[in-house]
């Protein structure tokens, strides 16, 4: 759902049902540590790496139906 469809309405869209296949929770738990380790090596800052991974995974969650669909 695009933002344009709910402008003026106080309730943002909720994620729809997950399509068959990889559940977001499974993806998150399988990838979080690996991504933090890689970004820590790149940034040299574990806290910054965790923040970046969290932001990326939040964005992935918002678009999960399109990503796996």
mmCIF file of the N, C-alpha and C atoms, coordinates in Angstrom:
data_MODEL
# 
_entry.id   MODEL 
# 
loop_
_atom_site.group_PDB 
_atom_site.id 
_atom_site.type_symbol 
_atom_site.label_atom_id 
_atom_site.label_alt_id 
_atom_site.label_comp_id 
_atom_site.label_asym_id 
_atom_site.label_entity_id 
_atom_site.label_seq_id 
_atom_site.pdbx_PDB_ins_code 
_atom_site.Cartn_x 
_atom_site.Cartn_y 
_atom_site.Cartn_z 
_atom_site.occupancy 
_atom_site.B_iso_or_equiv 
_atom_site.pdbx_formal_charge 
_atom_site.auth_seq_id 
_atom_site.auth_comp_id 
_atom_site.auth_asym_id 
_atom_site.auth_atom_id 
_atom_site.pdbx_PDB_model_num 
ATOM 1   N N  . UNK A 1 1  ? 0.859  -1.164  0.000  1.00 0.00 ? 1  UNK A N  1 
ATOM 2   C CA . UNK A 1 1  ? 0.000  0.000   0.000  1.00 0.00 ? 1  UNK A CA 1 
ATOM 3   C C  . UNK A 1 1  ? 0.907  1.228   0.000  1.00 0.00 ? 1  UNK A C  1 
ATOM 4   N N  . UNK A 1 2  ? 0.577  2.159   -0.824 1.00 0.00 ? 2  UNK A N  1 
ATOM 5   C CA . UNK A 1 2  ? 1.403  3.353   -0.890 1.00 0.00 ? 2  UNK A CA 1 
ATOM 6   C C  . UNK A 1 2  ? 0.935  4.375   0.123  1.00 0.00 ? 2  UNK A C  1 
ATOM 7   N N  . UNK A 1 3  ? 1.817  5.284   0.448  1.00 0.00 ? 3  UNK A N  1 
ATOM 8   C CA . UNK A 1 3  ? 1.485  6.328   1.414  1.00 0.00 ? 3  UNK A CA 1 
ATOM 9   C C  . UNK A 1 3  ? 0.299  7.149   0.924  1.00 0.00 ? 3  UNK A C  1 
ATOM 10  N N  . UNK A 1 4  ? 0.201  7.387   -0.385 1.00 0.00 ? 4  UNK A N  1 
ATOM 11  C CA . UNK A 1 4  ? -0.879 8.203   -0.936 1.00 0.00 ? 4  UNK A CA 1 
ATOM 12  C C  . UNK A 1 4  ? -2.260 7.646   -0.600 1.00 0.00 ? 4  UNK A C  1 
ATOM 13  N N  . UNK A 1 5  ? -2.353 6.350   -0.399 1.00 0.00 ? 5  UNK A N  1 
ATOM 14  C CA . UNK A 1 5  ? -3.656 5.752   -0.147 1.00 0.00 ? 5  UNK A CA 1 
ATOM 15  C C  . UNK A 1 5  ? -4.144 5.987   1.266  1.00 0.00 ? 5  UNK A C  1 
ATOM 16  N N  . UNK A 1 6  ? -3.262 6.402   2.181  1.00 0.00 ? 6  UNK A N  1 
ATOM 17  C CA . UNK A 1 6  ? -3.740 6.613   3.540  1.00 0.00 ? 6  UNK A CA 1 
ATOM 18  C C  . UNK A 1 6  ? -3.495 8.014   4.065  1.00 0.00 ? 6  UNK A C  1 
ATOM 19  N N  . UNK A 1 7  ? -3.033 8.921   3.222  1.00 0.00 ? 7  UNK A N  1 
ATOM 20  C CA . UNK A 1 7  ? -2.894 10.309  3.659  1.00 0.00 ? 7  UNK A CA 1 
ATOM 21  C C  . UNK A 1 7  ? -4.271 10.833  4.045  1.00 0.00 ? 7  UNK A C  1 
ATOM 22  N N  . UNK A 1 8  ? -4.349 11.486  5.186  1.00 0.00 ? 8  UNK A N  1 
ATOM 23  C CA . UNK A 1 8  ? -5.628 11.988  5.671  1.00 0.00 ? 8  UNK A CA 1 
ATOM 24  C C  . UNK A 1 8  ? -6.288 11.024  6.635  1.00 0.00 ? 8  UNK A C  1 
ATOM 25  N N  . UNK A 1 9  ? -5.907 9.780   6.574  1.00 0.00 ? 9  UNK A N  1 
ATOM 26  C CA . UNK A 1 9  ? -6.405 8.789   7.513  1.00 0.00 ? 9  UNK A CA 1 
ATOM 27  C C  . UNK A 1 9  ? -5.372 8.678   8.622  1.00 0.00 ? 9  UNK A C  1 
ATOM 28  N N  . UNK A 1 10 ? -5.796 8.579   9.858  1.00 0.00 ? 10 UNK A N  1 
ATOM 29  C CA . UNK A 1 10 ? -4.867 8.540   10.983 1.00 0.00 ? 10 UNK A CA 1 
ATOM 30  C C  . UNK A 1 10 ? -4.186 7.198   11.175 1.00 0.00 ? 10 UNK A C  1 
ATOM 31  N N  . UNK A 1 11 ? -4.643 6.167   10.509 1.00 0.00 ? 11 UNK A N  1 
ATOM 32  C CA . UNK A 1 11 ? -4.063 4.853   10.730 1.00 0.00 ? 11 UNK A CA 1 
ATOM 33  C C  . UNK A 1 11 ? -3.194 4.456   9.541  1.00 0.00 ? 11 UNK A C  1 
ATOM 34  N N  . UNK A 1 12 ? -1.906 4.190   9.793  1.00 0.00 ? 12 UNK A N  1 
ATOM 35  C CA . UNK A 1 12 ? -1.034 3.745   8.711  1.00 0.00 ? 12 UNK A CA 1 
ATOM 36  C C  . UNK A 1 12 ? -1.383 2.319   8.306  1.00 0.00 ? 12 UNK A C  1 
ATOM 37  N N  . UNK A 1 13 ? -0.977 1.912   7.133  1.00 0.00 ? 13 UNK A N  1 
ATOM 38  C CA . UNK A 1 13 ? -1.282 0.555   6.684  1.00 0.00 ? 13 UNK A CA 1 
ATOM 39  C C  . UNK A 1 13 ? -0.562 -0.469  7.550  1.00 0.00 ? 13 UNK A C  1 
ATOM 40  N N  . UNK A 1 14 ? -1.194 -1.589  7.750  1.00 0.00 ? 14 UNK A N  1 
ATOM 41  C CA . UNK A 1 14 ? -0.587 -2.692  8.491  1.00 0.00 ? 14 UNK A CA 1 
ATOM 42  C C  . UNK A 1 14 ? -0.043 -3.702  7.491  1.00 0.00 ? 14 UNK A C  1 
ATOM 43  N N  . UNK A 1 15 ? 1.057  -4.376  7.848  1.00 0.00 ? 15 UNK A N  1 
ATOM 44  C CA . UNK A 1 15 ? 1.564  -5.395  6.935  1.00 0.00 ? 15 UNK A CA 1 
ATOM 45  C C  . UNK A 1 15 ? 0.497  -6.446  6.679  1.00 0.00 ? 15 UNK A C  1 
ATOM 46  N N  . UNK A 1 16 ? 0.403  -6.879  5.459  1.00 0.00 ? 16 UNK A N  1 
ATOM 47  C CA . UNK A 1 16 ? -0.558 -7.906  5.097  1.00 0.00 ? 16 UNK A CA 1 
ATOM 48  C C  . UNK A 1 16 ? -0.067 -9.270  5.534  1.00 0.00 ? 16 UNK A C  1 
ATOM 49  N N  . UNK A 1 17 ? -0.821 -10.299 5.219  1.00 0.00 ? 17 UNK A N  1 
ATOM 50  C CA . UNK A 1 17 ? -0.376 -11.638 5.589  1.00 0.00 ? 17 UNK A CA 1 
ATOM 51  C C  . UNK A 1 17 ? 0.915  -11.972 4.837  1.00 0.00 ? 17 UNK A C  1 
ATOM 52  N N  . UNK A 1 18 ? 1.784  -12.697 5.516  1.00 0.00 ? 18 UNK A N  1 
ATOM 53  C CA . UNK A 1 18 ? 3.036  -13.074 4.856  1.00 0.00 ? 18 UNK A CA 1 
ATOM 54  C C  . UNK A 1 18 ? 2.741  -14.112 3.789  1.00 0.00 ? 18 UNK A C  1 
ATOM 55  N N  . UNK A 1 19 ? 3.354  -13.945 2.629  1.00 0.00 ? 19 UNK A N  1 
ATOM 56  C CA . UNK A 1 19 ? 3.178  -14.954 1.594  1.00 0.00 ? 19 UNK A CA 1 
ATOM 57  C C  . UNK A 1 19 ? 3.877  -16.239 1.992  1.00 0.00 ? 19 UNK A C  1 
ATOM 58  N N  . UNK A 1 20 ? 3.517  -17.340 1.346  1.00 0.00 ? 20 UNK A N  1 
ATOM 59  C CA . UNK A 1 20 ? 4.199  -18.588 1.661  1.00 0.00 ? 20 UNK A CA 1 
ATOM 60  C C  . UNK A 1 20 ? 5.689  -18.428 1.385  1.00 0.00 ? 20 UNK A C  1 
ATOM 61  N N  . UNK A 1 21 ? 6.484  -19.119 2.122  1.00 0.00 ? 21 UNK A N  1 
ATOM 62  C CA . UNK A 1 21 ? 7.931  -19.016 1.930  1.00 0.00 ? 21 UNK A CA 1 
ATOM 63  C C  . UNK A 1 21 ? 8.590  -18.541 3.206  1.00 0.00 ? 21 UNK A C  1 
ATOM 64  N N  . UNK A 1 22 ? 9.625  -17.779 3.050  1.00 0.00 ? 22 UNK A N  1 
ATOM 65  C CA . UNK A 1 22 ? 10.434 -17.342 4.169  1.00 0.00 ? 22 UNK A CA 1 
ATOM 66  C C  . UNK A 1 22 ? 9.698  -16.323 5.038  1.00 0.00 ? 22 UNK A C  1 
ATOM 67  N N  . UNK A 1 23 ? 9.544  -16.635 6.316  1.00 0.00 ? 23 UNK A N  1 
ATOM 68  C CA . UNK A 1 23 ? 8.935  -15.704 7.267  1.00 0.00 ? 23 UNK A CA 1 
ATOM 69  C C  . UNK A 1 23 ? 9.973  -14.663 7.652  1.00 0.00 ? 23 UNK A C  1 
ATOM 70  N N  . UNK A 1 24 ? 9.523  -13.445 7.913  1.00 0.00 ? 24 UNK A N  1 
ATOM 71  C CA . UNK A 1 24 ? 10.452 -12.377 8.252  1.00 0.00 ? 24 UNK A CA 1 
ATOM 72  C C  . UNK A 1 24 ? 11.265 -12.718 9.497  1.00 0.00 ? 24 UNK A C  1 
ATOM 73  N N  . UNK A 1 25 ? 10.617 -13.284 10.512 1.00 0.00 ? 25 UNK A N  1 
ATOM 74  C CA . UNK A 1 25 ? 11.345 -13.630 11.741 1.00 0.00 ? 25 UNK A CA 1 
ATOM 75  C C  . UNK A 1 25 ? 12.499 -14.585 11.460 1.00 0.00 ? 25 UNK A C  1 
ATOM 76  N N  . UNK A 1 26 ? 12.258 -15.556 10.598 1.00 0.00 ? 26 UNK A N  1 
ATOM 77  C CA . UNK A 1 26 ? 13.322 -16.499 10.244 1.00 0.00 ? 26 UNK A CA 1 
ATOM 78  C C  . UNK A 1 26 ? 14.467 -15.781 9.531  1.00 0.00 ? 26 UNK A C  1 
ATOM 79  N N  . UNK A 1 27 ? 14.108 -14.907 8.613  1.00 0.00 ? 27 UNK A N  1 
ATOM 80  C CA . UNK A 1 27 ? 15.119 -14.134 7.890  1.00 0.00 ? 27 UNK A CA 1 
ATOM 81  C C  . UNK A 1 27 ? 15.928 -13.272 8.849  1.00 0.00 ? 27 UNK A C  1 
ATOM 82  N N  . UNK A 1 28 ? 15.226 -12.582 9.746  1.00 0.00 ? 28 UNK A N  1 
ATOM 83  C CA . UNK A 1 28 ? 15.878 -11.697 10.699 1.00 0.00 ? 28 UNK A CA 1 
ATOM 84  C C  . UNK A 1 28 ? 16.899 -12.459 11.541 1.00 0.00 ? 28 UNK A C  1 
ATOM 85  N N  . UNK A 1 29 ? 16.471 -13.568 12.119 1.00 0.00 ? 29 UNK A N  1 
ATOM 86  C CA . UNK A 1 29 ? 17.355 -14.332 12.998 1.00 0.00 ? 29 UNK A CA 1 
ATOM 87  C C  . UNK A 1 29 ? 18.503 -14.987 12.235 1.00 0.00 ? 29 UNK A C  1 
ATOM 88  N N  . UNK A 1 30 ? 18.275 -15.315 10.996 1.00 0.00 ? 30 UNK A N  1 
ATOM 89  C CA . UNK A 1 30 ? 19.336 -15.935 10.192 1.00 0.00 ? 30 UNK A CA 1 
ATOM 90  C C  . UNK A 1 30 ? 20.375 -14.925 9.726  1.00 0.00 ? 30 UNK A C  1 
ATOM 91  N N  . UNK A 1 31 ? 20.000 -13.650 9.564  1.00 0.00 ? 31 UNK A N  1 
ATOM 92  C CA . UNK A 1 31 ? 20.890 -12.676 8.948  1.00 0.00 ? 31 UNK A CA 1 
ATOM 93  C C  . UNK A 1 31 ? 21.449 -11.610 9.880  1.00 0.00 ? 31 UNK A C  1 
ATOM 94  N N  . UNK A 1 32 ? 20.787 -11.335 10.993 1.00 0.00 ? 32 UNK A N  1 
ATOM 95  C CA . UNK A 1 32 ? 21.168 -10.192 11.822 1.00 0.00 ? 32 UNK A CA 1 
ATOM 96  C C  . UNK A 1 32 ? 22.643 -10.229 12.233 1.00 0.00 ? 32 UNK A C  1 
ATOM 97  N N  . UNK A 1 33 ? 23.063 -11.291 12.859 1.00 0.00 ? 33 UNK A N  1 
ATOM 98  C CA . UNK A 1 33 ? 24.437 -11.366 13.362 1.00 0.00 ? 33 UNK A CA 1 
ATOM 99  C C  . UNK A 1 33 ? 25.451 -11.259 12.232 1.00 0.00 ? 33 UNK A C  1 
ATOM 100 N N  . UNK A 1 34 ? 25.211 -11.969 11.139 1.00 0.00 ? 34 UNK A N  1 
ATOM 101 C CA . UNK A 1 34 ? 26.128 -11.939 10.000 1.00 0.00 ? 34 UNK A CA 1 
ATOM 102 C C  . UNK A 1 34 ? 26.278 -10.521 9.462  1.00 0.00 ? 34 UNK A C  1 
ATOM 103 N N  . UNK A 1 35 ? 25.169 -9.825  9.332  1.00 0.00 ? 35 UNK A N  1 
ATOM 104 C CA . UNK A 1 35 ? 25.221 -8.457  8.820  1.00 0.00 ? 35 UNK A CA 1 
ATOM 105 C C  . UNK A 1 35 ? 25.924 -7.511  9.787  1.00 0.00 ? 35 UNK A C  1 
ATOM 106 N N  . UNK A 1 36 ? 25.682 -7.679  11.087 1.00 0.00 ? 36 UNK A N  1 
ATOM 107 C CA . UNK A 1 36 ? 26.354 -6.827  12.070 1.00 0.00 ? 36 UNK A CA 1 
ATOM 108 C C  . UNK A 1 36 ? 27.864 -7.061  12.026 1.00 0.00 ? 36 UNK A C  1 
ATOM 109 N N  . UNK A 1 37 ? 28.279 -8.307  11.928 1.00 0.00 ? 37 UNK A N  1 
ATOM 110 C CA . UNK A 1 37 ? 29.718 -8.614  11.857 1.00 0.00 ? 37 UNK A CA 1 
ATOM 111 C C  . UNK A 1 37 ? 30.334 -7.967  10.622 1.00 0.00 ? 37 UNK A C  1 
ATOM 112 N N  . UNK A 1 38 ? 29.668 -8.084  9.477  1.00 0.00 ? 38 UNK A N  1 
ATOM 113 C CA . UNK A 1 38 ? 30.201 -7.493  8.247  1.00 0.00 ? 38 UNK A CA 1 
ATOM 114 C C  . UNK A 1 38 ? 30.277 -5.975  8.344  1.00 0.00 ? 38 UNK A C  1 
ATOM 115 N N  . UNK A 1 39 ? 29.231 -5.356  8.851  1.00 0.00 ? 39 UNK A N  1 
ATOM 116 C CA . UNK A 1 39 ? 29.240 -3.895  8.944  1.00 0.00 ? 39 UNK A CA 1 
ATOM 117 C C  . UNK A 1 39 ? 30.171 -3.384  10.041 1.00 0.00 ? 39 UNK A C  1 
ATOM 118 N N  . UNK A 1 40 ? 30.387 -4.177  11.077 1.00 0.00 ? 40 UNK A N  1 
ATOM 119 C CA . UNK A 1 40 ? 31.376 -3.798  12.084 1.00 0.00 ? 40 UNK A CA 1 
ATOM 120 C C  . UNK A 1 40 ? 32.764 -3.769  11.451 1.00 0.00 ? 40 UNK A C  1 
ATOM 121 N N  . UNK A 1 41 ? 33.058 -4.752  10.618 1.00 0.00 ? 41 UNK A N  1 
ATOM 122 C CA . UNK A 1 41 ? 34.346 -4.765  9.920  1.00 0.00 ? 41 UNK A CA 1 
ATOM 123 C C  . UNK A 1 41 ? 34.474 -3.550  8.998  1.00 0.00 ? 41 UNK A C  1 
ATOM 124 N N  . UNK A 1 42 ? 33.384 -3.163  8.388  1.00 0.00 ? 42 UNK A N  1 
ATOM 125 C CA . UNK A 1 42 ? 33.396 -2.032  7.463  1.00 0.00 ? 42 UNK A CA 1 
ATOM 126 C C  . UNK A 1 42 ? 33.472 -0.689  8.188  1.00 0.00 ? 42 UNK A C  1 
ATOM 127 N N  . UNK A 1 43 ? 32.674 -0.538  9.245  1.00 0.00 ? 43 UNK A N  1 
ATOM 128 C CA . UNK A 1 43 ? 32.604 0.754   9.936  1.00 0.00 ? 43 UNK A CA 1 
ATOM 129 C C  . UNK A 1 43 ? 33.587 0.877   11.095 1.00 0.00 ? 43 UNK A C  1 
ATOM 130 N N  . UNK A 1 44 ? 33.982 -0.246  11.679 1.00 0.00 ? 44 UNK A N  1 
ATOM 131 C CA . UNK A 1 44 ? 34.841 -0.225  12.849 1.00 0.00 ? 44 UNK A CA 1 
ATOM 132 C C  . UNK A 1 44 ? 34.102 0.119   14.132 1.00 0.00 ? 44 UNK A C  1 
ATOM 133 N N  . UNK A 1 45 ? 32.783 0.197   14.070 1.00 0.00 ? 45 UNK A N  1 
ATOM 134 C CA . UNK A 1 45 ? 31.973 0.599   15.225 1.00 0.00 ? 45 UNK A CA 1 
ATOM 135 C C  . UNK A 1 45 ? 30.785 -0.361  15.372 1.00 0.00 ? 45 UNK A C  1 
ATOM 136 N N  . UNK A 1 46 ? 30.836 -1.278  16.354 1.00 0.00 ? 46 UNK A N  1 
ATOM 137 C CA . UNK A 1 46 ? 29.747 -2.253  16.514 1.00 0.00 ? 46 UNK A CA 1 
ATOM 138 C C  . UNK A 1 46 ? 28.372 -1.621  16.753 1.00 0.00 ? 46 UNK A C  1 
ATOM 139 N N  . UNK A 1 47 ? 28.326 -0.539  17.508 1.00 0.00 ? 47 UNK A N  1 
ATOM 140 C CA . UNK A 1 47 ? 27.042 0.129   17.758 1.00 0.00 ? 47 UNK A CA 1 
ATOM 141 C C  . UNK A 1 47 ? 26.452 0.703   16.489 1.00 0.00 ? 47 UNK A C  1 
ATOM 142 N N  . UNK A 1 48 ? 27.290 1.343   15.711 1.00 0.00 ? 48 UNK A N  1 
ATOM 143 C CA . UNK A 1 48 ? 26.839 1.908   14.423 1.00 0.00 ? 48 UNK A CA 1 
ATOM 144 C C  . UNK A 1 48 ? 26.383 0.788   13.491 1.00 0.00 ? 48 UNK A C  1 
ATOM 145 N N  . UNK A 1 49 ? 27.128 -0.315  13.495 1.00 0.00 ? 49 UNK A N  1 
ATOM 146 C CA . UNK A 1 49 ? 26.767 -1.457  12.649 1.00 0.00 ? 49 UNK A CA 1 
ATOM 147 C C  . UNK A 1 49 ? 25.388 -1.993  13.029 1.00 0.00 ? 49 UNK A C  1 
ATOM 148 N N  . UNK A 1 50 ? 25.119 -2.135  14.321 1.00 0.00 ? 50 UNK A N  1 
ATOM 149 C CA . UNK A 1 50 ? 23.804 -2.617  14.754 1.00 0.00 ? 50 UNK A CA 1 
ATOM 150 C C  . UNK A 1 50 ? 22.700 -1.648  14.337 1.00 0.00 ? 50 UNK A C  1 
ATOM 151 N N  . UNK A 1 51 ? 22.947 -0.360  14.483 1.00 0.00 ? 51 UNK A N  1 
ATOM 152 C CA . UNK A 1 51 ? 21.955 0.636   14.064 1.00 0.00 ? 51 UNK A CA 1 
ATOM 153 C C  . UNK A 1 51 ? 21.657 0.529   12.575 1.00 0.00 ? 51 UNK A C  1 
ATOM 154 N N  . UNK A 1 52 ? 22.688 0.371   11.774 1.00 0.00 ? 52 UNK A N  1 
ATOM 155 C CA . UNK A 1 52 ? 22.501 0.270   10.325 1.00 0.00 ? 52 UNK A CA 1 
ATOM 156 C C  . UNK A 1 52 ? 21.715 -0.985  9.951  1.00 0.00 ? 52 UNK A C  1 
ATOM 157 N N  . UNK A 1 53 ? 22.050 -2.091  10.599 1.00 0.00 ? 53 UNK A N  1 
ATOM 158 C CA . UNK A 1 53 ? 21.343 -3.345  10.304 1.00 0.00 ? 53 UNK A CA 1 
ATOM 159 C C  . UNK A 1 53 ? 19.889 -3.241  10.747 1.00 0.00 ? 53 UNK A C  1 
ATOM 160 N N  . UNK A 1 54 ? 19.647 -2.663  11.927 1.00 0.00 ? 54 UNK A N  1 
ATOM 161 C CA . UNK A 1 54 ? 18.263 -2.497  12.389 1.00 0.00 ? 54 UNK A CA 1 
ATOM 162 C C  . UNK A 1 54 ? 17.456 -1.654  11.413 1.00 0.00 ? 54 UNK A C  1 
ATOM 163 N N  . UNK A 1 55 ? 18.038 -0.558  10.951 1.00 0.00 ? 55 UNK A N  1 
ATOM 164 C CA . UNK A 1 55 ? 17.340 0.308   9.993  1.00 0.00 ? 55 UNK A CA 1 
ATOM 165 C C  . UNK A 1 55 ? 17.033 -0.441  8.701  1.00 0.00 ? 55 UNK A C  1 
ATOM 166 N N  . UNK A 1 56 ? 18.014 -1.169  8.208  1.00 0.00 ? 56 UNK A N  1 
ATOM 167 C CA . UNK A 1 56 ? 17.806 -1.932  6.967  1.00 0.00 ? 56 UNK A CA 1 
ATOM 168 C C  . UNK A 1 56 ? 16.723 -2.987  7.148  1.00 0.00 ? 56 UNK A C  1 
ATOM 169 N N  . UNK A 1 57 ? 16.736 -3.681  8.277  1.00 0.00 ? 57 UNK A N  1 
ATOM 170 C CA . UNK A 1 57 ? 15.732 -4.719  8.502  1.00 0.00 ? 57 UNK A CA 1 
ATOM 171 C C  . UNK A 1 57 ? 14.347 -4.127  8.755  1.00 0.00 ? 57 UNK A C  1 
ATOM 172 N N  . UNK A 1 58 ? 14.269 -2.962  9.345  1.00 0.00 ? 58 UNK A N  1 
ATOM 173 C CA . UNK A 1 58 ? 12.962 -2.281  9.496  1.00 0.00 ? 58 UNK A CA 1 
ATOM 174 C C  . UNK A 1 58 ? 12.388 -1.950  8.121  1.00 0.00 ? 58 UNK A C  1 
ATOM 175 N N  . UNK A 1 59 ? 13.245 -1.474  7.246  1.00 0.00 ? 59 UNK A N  1 
ATOM 176 C CA . UNK A 1 59 ? 12.784 -1.158  5.887  1.00 0.00 ? 59 UNK A CA 1 
ATOM 177 C C  . UNK A 1 59 ? 12.389 -2.422  5.140  1.00 0.00 ? 59 UNK A C  1 
ATOM 178 N N  . UNK A 1 60 ? 13.138 -3.484  5.352  1.00 0.00 ? 60 UNK A N  1 
ATOM 179 C CA . UNK A 1 60 ? 12.788 -4.756  4.711  1.00 0.00 ? 60 UNK A CA 1 
ATOM 180 C C  . UNK A 1 60 ? 11.435 -5.244  5.217  1.00 0.00 ? 60 UNK A C  1 
ATOM 181 N N  . UNK A 1 61 ? 11.183 -5.117  6.517  1.00 0.00 ? 61 UNK A N  1 
ATOM 182 C CA . UNK A 1 61 ? 9.911  -5.560  7.081  1.00 0.00 ? 61 UNK A CA 1 
ATOM 183 C C  . UNK A 1 61 ? 8.734  -4.796  6.472  1.00 0.00 ? 61 UNK A C  1 
ATOM 184 N N  . UNK A 1 62 ? 8.914  -3.511  6.289  1.00 0.00 ? 62 UNK A N  1 
ATOM 185 C CA . UNK A 1 62 ? 7.842  -2.697  5.704  1.00 0.00 ? 62 UNK A CA 1 
ATOM 186 C C  . UNK A 1 62 ? 7.487  -3.152  4.287  1.00 0.00 ? 62 UNK A C  1 
ATOM 187 N N  . UNK A 1 63 ? 8.454  -3.732  3.592  1.00 0.00 ? 63 UNK A N  1 
ATOM 188 C CA . UNK A 1 63 ? 8.259  -4.143  2.197  1.00 0.00 ? 63 UNK A CA 1 
ATOM 189 C C  . UNK A 1 63 ? 8.345  -5.655  2.024  1.00 0.00 ? 63 UNK A C  1 
ATOM 190 N N  . UNK A 1 64 ? 8.188  -6.400  3.093  1.00 0.00 ? 64 UNK A N  1 
ATOM 191 C CA . UNK A 1 64 ? 8.428  -7.850  3.067  1.00 0.00 ? 64 UNK A CA 1 
ATOM 192 C C  . UNK A 1 64 ? 7.556  -8.578  2.040  1.00 0.00 ? 64 UNK A C  1 
ATOM 193 N N  . UNK A 1 65 ? 6.320  -8.196  1.924  1.00 0.00 ? 65 UNK A N  1 
ATOM 194 C CA . UNK A 1 65 ? 5.420  -8.880  0.972  1.00 0.00 ? 65 UNK A CA 1 
ATOM 195 C C  . UNK A 1 65 ? 5.963  -8.735  -0.451 1.00 0.00 ? 65 UNK A C  1 
ATOM 196 N N  . UNK A 1 66 ? 6.464  -7.563  -0.794 1.00 0.00 ? 66 UNK A N  1 
ATOM 197 C CA . UNK A 1 66 ? 7.035  -7.365  -2.132 1.00 0.00 ? 66 UNK A CA 1 
ATOM 198 C C  . UNK A 1 66 ? 8.368  -8.080  -2.284 1.00 0.00 ? 66 UNK A C  1 
ATOM 199 N N  . UNK A 1 67 ? 9.166  -8.123  -1.225 1.00 0.00 ? 67 UNK A N  1 
ATOM 200 C CA . UNK A 1 67 ? 10.487 -8.734  -1.306 1.00 0.00 ? 67 UNK A CA 1 
ATOM 201 C C  . UNK A 1 67 ? 10.392 -10.225 -1.563 1.00 0.00 ? 67 UNK A C  1 
ATOM 202 N N  . UNK A 1 68 ? 9.540  -10.918 -0.843 1.00 0.00 ? 68 UNK A N  1 
ATOM 203 C CA . UNK A 1 68 ? 9.453  -12.368 -1.000 1.00 0.00 ? 68 UNK A CA 1 
ATOM 204 C C  . UNK A 1 68 ? 8.374  -12.797 -1.986 1.00 0.00 ? 68 UNK A C  1 
ATOM 205 N N  . UNK A 1 69 ? 7.555  -11.862 -2.401 1.00 0.00 ? 69 UNK A N  1 
ATOM 206 C CA . UNK A 1 69 ? 6.434  -12.192 -3.281 1.00 0.00 ? 69 UNK A CA 1 
ATOM 207 C C  . UNK A 1 69 ? 6.762  -12.348 -4.679 1.00 0.00 ? 69 UNK A C  1 
# 
